[in-house]
Amino acid sequence: MQANLRQIVKKALEIQSKGFTKTVEEATELLRKENGKIGNLTILGRLVKLKPLGEALIVGDLHGDLDSLIDILKDSDFLQKMNQNKNAILIFLGDYGDRGEFSTEVYYTVLKLKLLFPKQIVLMRGNHEGPENLMVSPHDLPHQFQVRFEETWTEAYAKIRALFNHLYNAVIVEKRYLIIHGGLPPETNSVEDLAYAHSKNSKPNFLEDMLWSDPNDAISKVYPSPRGAGRLFGAKITTKVLEKLEVKILIRGHEPCYEGFKINHNGKVLTLFSRKGSPYFNNHGAYLKVKLAQKFADAEKLLPYIHKF
């Protein structure tokens, strides 16, 4: 399926409430039905198991920064790669909206791409796409929808909130990577714990940790987070969980990084932040483009594959 980025972005900038809502509904229905084997993806609950084939582009928080999203897709030439290779996978780490002025346009663009490449794009859930009991503050999206869609904004907002419940909790690339928006629940024993963290029968605080927690090099286990949700987790937690799941590196977003990325816990954690400008004022954004067949012992070895912009 050919994807013309220029046309998609043009549509994103012009879209009215009816067209936006229709796209959200179509993407929600697609995500709702995803189960079992889909191309190179195997879906278990809200977790994606990914075989180490082909190439992956991993994009961190965008927070309404449409320009950075466009730059990443152009510079990586990844839409063309997905057209040519069914094993090329694009993973978004969540936090598509809030903070930046083009949240609506970013949501529309990533959802349209998902509809065009349903077997090759994974849309993860960030803390800005969290459930009602884990809402961020300030939450800019309702105001942006009011400005953009005027009297029809409430339906569009209700539809995007419904979509959030179908985004993915985690991705695991066997023997290589665990990919989560925020952090690690210390009590993780299996992929099932992560796959069903959103369910009513999940262990307490699992989804909260996955959406909100941050790595910290000054502690060994866990400590209350200054965010008011989630926890700070230390290297002992990272080592234990990664060993349980038989992977080497945690790849996550969630934290602003001045250089677009950072490495914690002796190379076991890589953070990507893929937007620039106000209100974060980071010097660079960054994304990761890597062949999944390659094995790396730690995130330092991934440095040649991290692209700063």
FENZIHU-V17656 format. One record per backbone hydrogen bond with DSSP energy under -1.0 kcal/mol. NH is the residue of the N-H (numbers start at 0). CO is the residue of the C=O. E is the energy in kcal/mol with one decimal. If there is no record, write none. Layout:
BEGIN
NH&CO&E ; NH&CO&E
END
This chain:
BEGIN
7&3&-2.2 ; 8&4&-2.7 ; 9&5&-2.4 ; 10&6&-2.4 ; 11&7&-2.4 ; 12&8&-2.1 ; 13&9&-1.1 ; 14&10&-2.1 ; 19&15&-2.7 ; 20&16&-2.9 ; 21&17&-2.1 ; 22&18&-2.0 ; 23&19&-2.4 ; 24&20&-2.5 ; 25&21&-2.3 ; 26&22&-2.4 ; 27&23&-2.6 ; 28&24&-2.4 ; 29&25&-2.0 ; 30&26&-2.7 ; 31&27&-2.6 ; 32&28&-1.5 ; 35&42&-1.5 ; 37&40&-3.3 ; 40&37&-2.4 ; 41&48&-2.1 ; 42&35&-3.1 ; 43&46&-2.8 ; 45&194&-2.5 ; 46&43&-1.8 ; 47&169&-2.1 ; 48&41&-3.2 ; 49&171&-2.9 ; 50&39&-1.1 ; 52&50&-2.5 ; 55&289&-3.0 ; 56&88&-2.5 ; 57&287&-3.2 ; 58&90&-2.8 ; 61&94&-2.1 ; 62&94&-2.7 ; 63&95&-2.9 ; 64&61&-1.4 ; 65&63&-1.1 ; 68&64&-1.6 ; 69&65&-2.5 ; 70&66&-2.6 ; 71&67&-2.6 ; 72&68&-2.2 ; 73&69&-2.5 ; 74&70&-3.1 ; 75&71&-2.3 ; 80&76&-1.5 ; 81&77&-2.4 ; 82&78&-1.7 ; 83&79&-1.6 ; 84&80&-2.3 ; 87&84&-1.8 ; 88&54&-2.8 ; 89&119&-3.1 ; 90&56&-3.0 ; 91&121&-2.6 ; 92&58&-2.8 ; 99&97&-1.5 ; 101&63&-1.8 ; 105&101&-2.3 ; 106&102&-2.7 ; 107&103&-2.5 ; 108&104&-2.4 ; 109&105&-2.5 ; 110&106&-2.3 ; 111&107&-2.6 ; 112&108&-2.2 ; 113&109&-2.0 ; 114&110&-2.1 ; 115&111&-1.7 ; 116&112&-2.5 ; 119&116&-1.7 ; 120&116&-1.1 ; 121&89&-2.6 ; 123&91&-1.9 ; 124&167&-2.9 ; 128&125&-1.9 ; 129&126&-1.1 ; 133&130&-2.1 ; 143&139&-2.1 ; 144&140&-2.7 ; 145&141&-2.3 ; 146&142&-2.3 ; 147&143&-2.4 ; 148&144&-3.4 ; 149&145&-1.6 ; 151&148&-1.9 ; 152&149&-1.8 ; 155&151&-1.2 ; 156&152&-2.6 ; 157&153&-2.4 ; 158&154&-2.2 ; 159&155&-2.0 ; 160&156&-2.2 ; 161&157&-1.8 ; 162&158&-1.9 ; 163&159&-1.6 ; 165&162&-2.5 ; 166&163&-1.3 ; 167&122&-2.4 ; 168&45&-2.7 ; 169&45&-1.2 ; 170&178&-2.2 ; 171&47&-2.8 ; 172&176&-2.7 ; 173&49&-1.2 ; 175&172&-2.6 ; 176&172&-1.2 ; 177&248&-2.3 ; 178&170&-3.3 ; 179&250&-1.8 ; 181&209&-3.0 ; 182&208&-1.4 ; 187&184&-1.9 ; 194&190&-2.7 ; 195&191&-2.0 ; 196&193&-1.1 ; 198&195&-1.6 ; 201&198&-1.6 ; 205&202&-1.5 ; 208&204&-2.6 ; 209&205&-2.1 ; 210&206&-2.1 ; 211&207&-2.5 ; 212&208&-1.7 ; 213&230&-1.8 ; 215&232&-2.1 ; 222&231&-1.9 ; 227&224&-1.4 ; 231&222&-3.1 ; 232&213&-2.4 ; 233&220&-3.4 ; 235&219&-1.2 ; 237&233&-1.8 ; 238&234&-2.8 ; 239&235&-2.2 ; 240&236&-2.6 ; 241&237&-2.6 ; 242&238&-2.1 ; 243&239&-2.1 ; 244&240&-2.0 ; 246&241&-2.3 ; 247&175&-1.8 ; 248&175&-2.0 ; 249&267&-3.1 ; 250&177&-2.8 ; 251&269&-2.6 ; 252&180&-1.8 ; 254&252&-1.2 ; 259&256&-1.4 ; 261&270&-1.6 ; 263&268&-2.2 ; 267&264&-1.3 ; 268&263&-1.9 ; 269&249&-3.0 ; 270&261&-2.8 ; 271&251&-2.5 ; 272&259&-2.7 ; 279&276&-1.8 ; 280&276&-2.1 ; 282&257&-1.1 ; 283&257&-1.9 ; 285&272&-1.6 ; 286&306&-1.8 ; 287&57&-2.2 ; 288&304&-2.3 ; 289&55&-2.3 ; 291&53&-2.4 ; 293&290&-1.1 ; 298&266&-3.4 ; 300&297&-1.3 ; 301&298&-1.5 ; 302&299&-1.2 ; 304&301&-2.3 ; 305&302&-1.4 ; 306&286&-3.0 ; 308&284&-2.4
END
